[in-house]
């Protein structure tokens, strides 16, 4: 299947997920600075000096709260994943009611966030690849995946296997967008989501409104 979408145009401002950080204000600023650096330069651009400069704090503050870069990245990793879980709740939704409405919400979620948030998604995938080599980071990744899975299950009223298939479609197209700059048409994407969901017997349109919320 060839690409029928068009090249995306990146906006002037890059979306930065809002991270929620518990603890002292300086710690929050350091993690927020690390997120910005990750988006701009990737993991290779992270150092105590770079983070302290980005946060406008002395390097002693960075080393006080995070004695190693590993500790800083681990804390940022968790905060960033939690931010991505919470973010879909802020997206505009059409009124709940039919399964078609909820599929349209998934379509809107893709086309309303992926092009403008490409840099943030790049960081998300980069951190997941690091977690694939770091067993001590997989717990952070699991938080993200479990939250995302539960959200899709609840939104579409489908089984966990069907929800995983929808997420796989979403992520596959994000990776393709990041690496090629092209995305499918809305009609293509909607059609594929519909095919996946229609194979879940519990998500048939006629039964959807009677499902528990």
C-alpha positions in Angstrom: 0.0 0.0 0.0 1.5 3.3 -1.0 1.4 6.6 0.8 -1.5 8.7 -0.2 -1.2 11.4 2.5 0.7 14.6 2.1 3.8 16.0 3.7 3.1 17.5 7.1 4.1 21.1 7.9 5.7 21.5 11.3 4.3 24.5 13.3 6.6 27.2 14.5 6.2 26.3 18.2 7.0 22.8 19.4 4.5 21.2 21.8 6.1 20.3 25.2 4.0 17.9 27.4 3.1 19.4 30.7 4.8 17.3 33.3 3.5 17.0 36.8 6.4 16.8 39.3 6.0 16.3 43.0 8.6 17.9 45.3 10.6 21.1 45.4 10.2 23.8 42.7 13.8 23.4 41.7 13.4 19.7 41.0 10.3 20.5 38.8 12.3 23.1 36.9 15.1 20.6 36.3 12.8 18.0 34.9 11.0 20.4 32.7 14.3 21.6 31.4 15.3 18.0 30.7 12.1 17.5 28.7 12.9 20.5 26.6 16.4 19.4 25.9 15.3 15.9 25.0 12.9 17.3 22.5 15.5 19.6 21.1 18.7 17.5 21.2 17.7 13.9 22.2 19.3 11.9 25.0 22.8 12.6 23.6 22.3 16.3 24.5 21.6 15.7 28.2 24.3 16.6 30.7 24.3 18.2 34.2 25.6 21.4 32.7 23.2 21.6 29.8 20.2 20.9 32.2 21.3 23.5 34.7 21.8 26.1 32.0 18.4 25.3 30.4 16.7 25.6 33.8 18.6 28.8 34.8 19.9 27.1 37.9 23.4 26.5 39.2 24.9 23.1 38.4 25.1 22.4 42.1 21.3 22.3 42.2 21.2 19.7 39.4 23.7 17.5 41.1 22.0 17.9 44.5 18.6 16.6 43.3 20.1 14.2 40.7 23.5 12.9 41.6 23.7 11.0 38.3 22.4 11.6 34.8 20.8 8.2 35.1 18.7 9.4 38.0 17.7 12.6 36.2 16.7 10.7 33.0 14.8 8.1 35.0 12.7 10.8 36.8 12.1 12.7 33.5 11.2 9.4 31.8 8.4 8.7 34.3 7.1 12.3 34.3 7.0 12.4 30.5 5.2 9.1 30.2 2.6 10.2 32.8 2.1 13.5 30.8 1.4 11.5 27.7 -1.2 9.4 29.5 -3.0 12.5 30.8 -2.8 14.5 27.6 -5.5 12.7 25.6 -8.1 13.8 28.3 -7.6 17.4 27.1 -8.4 16.6 23.4 -11.8 17.8 22.0 -14.3 15.0 21.7 -17.6 14.7 19.9 -20.6 13.7 22.0 -20.5 10.1 23.3 -23.2 7.8 22.0 -22.4 5.6 19.1 -19.3 3.6 18.3 -18.9 5.7 15.1 -18.5 8.8 17.4 -15.8 7.1 19.4 -13.9 6.0 16.3 -14.1 9.6 15.1 -12.5 10.6 18.4 -9.6 8.3 17.7 -9.2 9.7 14.2 -9.3 13.3 15.6 -6.8 12.3 18.3 -4.4 11.2 15.6 -4.7 14.1 13.2 -5.2 16.7 15.9 -2.0 15.8 17.8 0.6 13.8 15.8 1.8 16.4 13.2 2.1 19.3 15.7 3.6 17.1 18.4 6.0 15.1 16.3 9.1 16.2 18.3 7.5 15.0 21.5 6.5 11.7 20.0 10.1 11.3 18.8 11.3 11.6 22.4 8.7 9.2 23.6 9.8 6.5 21.2 13.5 7.2 21.9 12.9 6.7 25.6 11.0 3.5 24.9 13.9 2.1 22.9 16.3 2.9 25.8 13.9 1.1 28.2 14.1 -2.0 25.9 17.8 -2.2 27.0 17.2 -1.1 30.6 15.1 -3.5 32.8 15.1 -0.8 35.6 13.3 1.6 33.2 10.6 -0.8 32.0 8.4 0.0 34.9 8.1 3.6 33.7 7.3 2.3 30.2 4.7 -0.1 31.6 2.9 2.8 33.4 2.5 4.5 30.0 1.3 1.4 28.2 -1.2 0.3 30.8 -2.7 3.8 31.1 -2.9 4.0 27.3 -4.4 0.6 27.0 -7.1 1.3 29.7 -8.0 4.5 28.0 -8.6 2.9 24.6 -10.5 0.0 26.1 -12.8 2.5 27.9 -13.2 4.8 25.0 -14.1 2.2 22.4 -15.6 -0.5 24.7 -13.3 -3.2 23.3 -11.2 -6.0 24.6 -7.5 -5.4 25.6 -6.4 -7.3 22.5 -8.4 -5.0 20.2 -7.2 -2.0 22.1 -3.6 -3.2 21.5 -4.3 -3.5 17.8 -5.6 0.1 17.7 -2.6 1.4 19.6 -0.2 -0.6 17.2 -1.9 1.1 14.2 -1.6 4.5 15.9 2.1 4.0 16.8 3.0 2.4 13.4 1.7 5.5 11.6 3.5 7.8 14.0 6.8 6.0 13.3 6.2 6.2 9.6 5.4 9.9 9.9 8.6 10.6 11.9 10.7 8.7 9.4 9.1 9.8 6.1 7.0 12.9 6.8 3.9 11.4 5.3 0.6 10.4 7.0 -2.4 8.5 5.7 -5.6 10.2 4.7 -8.3 10.5 7.4 -10.4 8.1 5.3 -7.7 5.5 5.3 -7.0 5.8 9.0 -10.7 5.7 9.9 -11.3 2.7 7.7 -8.5 0.7 9.3 -9.6 1.6 12.9 -13.2 0.5 11.9 -11.9 -2.8 10.6 -10.0 -3.5 13.7 -12.8 -2.6 16.1 -15.5 -4.4 14.0 -13.8 -7.7 14.7 -14.4 -7.3 18.4 -17.8 -8.8 19.1 -18.2 -6.7 22.2 -17.9 -3.4 20.3 -20.8 -3.8 17.8 -22.6 -0.6 17.4 -26.0 -2.0 18.4 -24.6 -3.1 21.8 -22.4 -0.1 22.5 -24.8 2.2 24.3 -25.7 -0.5 26.7 -22.1 -1.2 27.8 -21.2 0.0 31.3 -19.3 3.3 31.4 
